[in-house]
């Protein structure tokens, strides 16, 4: 047997550098970190890379930004290339460890513009982060965008907390919904792709 592929790459789009050119290395306030996530999420779908989703990893105490991520499923052709996965992976490369909560390392948090989908739920749990900050967690994301986030367990936040991952919900929630509504308008007007798994 001869394999036709021996690997794949998930890379952030080129426009990220331009978008971050005026962003400081450290953003002490969590709301300001979330505002950056919303800004990246809104540009991401408009650029055609993937859905209206973005994330970042920061040092919890200082707010130093370690990495950012956006959904690049369409840009990469890889179904797992969600914003949380790209942010966590680039953060792990940046610090040189698969464990973002390893010995001697500052506590890291993932900031994302909605509760993770079922895939990113696991990716976040195993990443080593000590905090998860989300804009919201209700059904609005699926209702507005029509994305299928998967069969999330009802006690998802408690499961994180049991593993030492602090969960903060509701940071700039309405701003997240504004991005999702803009995306839905784009879907209806411009035929933007909604890439769902096959429904049950």
C-alpha positions as CSV (number, residue, x, y, z in Angstrom):
1,X,0.0,0.0,0.0
2,X,1.2,3.5,-0.8
3,X,-0.2,6.3,1.2
4,X,-1.3,9.4,-0.7
5,X,-0.8,11.7,2.2
6,X,1.6,11.6,5.2
7,X,0.3,14.6,7.1
8,X,-1.6,17.8,7.0
9,X,-1.2,21.4,8.2
10,X,-3.6,23.7,9.8
11,X,-2.4,27.3,9.4
12,X,-3.9,30.7,10.3
13,X,-4.9,32.9,7.3
14,X,-2.5,35.6,6.2
15,X,-4.9,38.4,7.2
16,X,-4.3,37.6,10.9
17,X,-1.0,39.5,11.0
18,X,-2.7,42.6,9.6
19,X,-5.6,42.3,12.1
20,X,-3.3,42.0,15.0
21,X,-0.9,44.8,14.0
22,X,-2.5,47.2,16.5
23,X,-3.1,44.7,19.3
24,X,-0.8,44.8,22.4
25,X,1.0,41.7,23.6
26,X,-0.9,41.9,26.9
27,X,-4.6,42.6,27.3
28,X,-5.3,42.6,31.1
29,X,-9.1,42.9,30.9
30,X,-11.0,39.7,30.0
31,X,-13.7,41.7,28.2
32,X,-11.1,43.3,26.0
33,X,-9.7,39.9,25.2
34,X,-13.2,38.7,24.2
35,X,-13.7,41.9,22.1
36,X,-10.6,40.8,20.1
37,X,-12.1,37.3,19.7
38,X,-15.3,38.8,18.3
39,X,-13.3,41.0,15.9
40,X,-11.4,38.0,14.6
41,X,-14.6,35.9,14.3
42,X,-16.4,38.6,12.3
43,X,-13.5,39.0,9.9
44,X,-13.0,35.3,9.5
45,X,-16.3,34.4,7.9
46,X,-16.1,37.5,5.7
47,X,-12.8,36.4,4.4
48,X,-14.2,32.9,3.6
49,X,-11.9,30.9,5.8
50,X,-14.7,29.2,7.8
51,X,-17.5,30.0,10.3
52,X,-17.8,33.0,12.5
53,X,-15.7,31.5,15.3
54,X,-12.4,32.7,16.9
55,X,-10.5,32.0,20.1
56,X,-7.3,33.0,21.9
57,X,-5.1,31.6,24.6
58,X,-3.8,34.0,27.2
59,X,-2.0,33.8,30.5
60,X,-4.8,34.0,33.0
61,X,-3.0,36.3,35.5
62,X,-1.3,38.8,33.2
63,X,-3.5,38.7,30.1
64,X,-0.5,38.1,27.9
65,X,-1.7,36.7,24.5
66,X,0.0,33.5,23.7
67,X,-2.0,32.6,20.5
68,X,-5.1,33.3,18.5
69,X,-7.2,30.9,16.4
70,X,-10.0,31.1,13.9
71,X,-12.0,28.5,12.2
72,X,-10.2,27.5,9.0
73,X,-12.3,24.4,8.0
74,X,-13.0,25.9,4.5
75,X,-9.6,27.3,4.0
76,X,-7.8,24.1,5.1
77,X,-10.2,21.4,3.9
78,X,-9.8,19.8,7.4
79,X,-13.0,19.3,9.4
80,X,-11.3,19.5,12.8
81,X,-9.8,23.0,12.1
82,X,-12.0,24.8,14.5
83,X,-11.0,28.0,16.2
84,X,-10.3,26.4,19.6
85,X,-8.2,23.7,18.0
86,X,-6.1,26.2,16.1
87,X,-5.7,28.5,19.1
88,X,-4.7,25.6,21.4
89,X,-2.4,24.0,18.9
90,X,-0.5,27.2,18.2
91,X,-0.3,28.0,21.9
92,X,1.2,24.5,22.6
93,X,3.8,25.1,19.9
94,X,4.5,28.6,21.2
95,X,5.2,27.4,24.8
96,X,6.8,24.1,23.7
97,X,4.5,21.8,25.5
98,X,1.3,19.8,24.9
99,X,0.3,20.7,28.4
100,X,-0.7,24.3,28.9
101,X,-0.9,23.7,32.6
102,X,2.4,21.9,33.1
103,X,4.8,22.3,36.0
104,X,6.4,25.7,36.2
105,X,4.1,27.1,33.6
106,X,1.7,30.0,34.2
107,X,-2.0,29.2,34.1
108,X,-3.5,29.6,30.7
109,X,-7.1,30.3,29.7
110,X,-9.0,29.8,26.4
111,X,-11.3,32.7,25.4
112,X,-13.8,31.7,22.8
113,X,-16.9,33.4,21.3
114,X,-19.3,30.6,22.4
115,X,-19.4,27.3,24.3
116,X,-17.1,24.8,22.5
117,X,-18.8,22.2,20.2
118,X,-18.5,18.6,21.1
119,X,-15.1,18.2,19.3
120,X,-13.6,21.3,20.9
121,X,-15.0,20.4,24.3
122,X,-12.6,17.4,24.4
123,X,-9.7,19.4,22.8
124,X,-10.1,22.1,25.5
125,X,-10.3,19.6,28.3
126,X,-7.1,17.8,27.4
127,X,-5.1,20.9,26.5
128,X,-4.1,21.8,30.1
129,X,-5.8,25.2,30.2
130,X,-7.0,26.2,33.6
131,X,-9.7,28.6,32.5
132,X,-12.4,28.7,29.8
133,X,-14.1,32.0,29.1
134,X,-17.1,32.0,26.8
135,X,-19.4,34.7,25.5
136,X,-22.4,32.4,25.8
137,X,-23.6,28.8,25.9
138,X,-27.3,28.7,25.0
139,X,-29.1,27.5,21.9
140,X,-28.8,30.9,20.1
141,X,-25.7,30.0,18.1
142,X,-27.3,27.0,16.5
143,X,-30.6,28.9,16.0
144,X,-29.0,31.9,14.3
145,X,-26.3,30.2,12.3
146,X,-27.8,26.7,11.8
147,X,-24.5,25.1,12.7
148,X,-24.7,21.8,14.4
149,X,-22.6,21.9,17.6
150,X,-23.2,18.2,18.4
151,X,-24.7,16.4,21.4
152,X,-23.2,18.4,24.3
153,X,-23.7,17.0,27.8
154,X,-26.0,19.1,30.0
155,X,-23.3,19.4,32.8
156,X,-20.5,20.4,30.4
157,X,-19.4,23.3,32.6
158,X,-19.4,21.2,35.8
159,X,-17.2,18.6,34.0
160,X,-14.6,21.3,33.3
161,X,-14.8,22.5,36.9
162,X,-14.2,19.0,38.2
163,X,-11.0,18.9,36.3
164,X,-9.7,22.2,37.6
165,X,-10.8,24.3,34.6
166,X,-12.6,27.4,35.7
167,X,-15.6,28.4,33.5
168,X,-16.8,32.0,33.0
169,X,-19.9,32.3,30.9
170,X,-21.5,35.5,29.5
171,X,-18.6,37.8,28.6
172,X,-19.8,40.2,25.9
173,X,-22.6,37.8,25.0
174,X,-24.7,40.3,22.9
175,X,-21.6,41.2,20.9
176,X,-21.2,37.5,20.0
177,X,-24.8,37.3,18.9
178,X,-24.3,40.3,16.7
179,X,-21.5,38.5,14.8
180,X,-23.7,35.4,14.4
181,X,-26.6,37.6,13.1
182,X,-24.2,39.3,10.6
183,X,-23.1,35.9,9.5
184,X,-26.6,34.6,9.0
185,X,-27.4,37.7,7.0
186,X,-24.4,36.9,4.8
187,X,-25.6,33.3,4.4
188,X,-29.0,34.5,3.3
189,X,-27.7,37.2,1.0
190,X,-24.4,35.9,-0.4
191,X,-24.8,32.1,0.0
192,X,-22.0,31.8,2.5
193,X,-21.3,28.1,3.2
194,X,-22.7,26.5,6.3
195,X,-20.8,23.2,6.6
196,X,-22.6,20.8,8.9
197,X,-22.2,17.2,9.6
198,X,-25.1,15.1,8.3
199,X,-28.0,15.3,10.7
200,X,-29.4,12.3,12.5
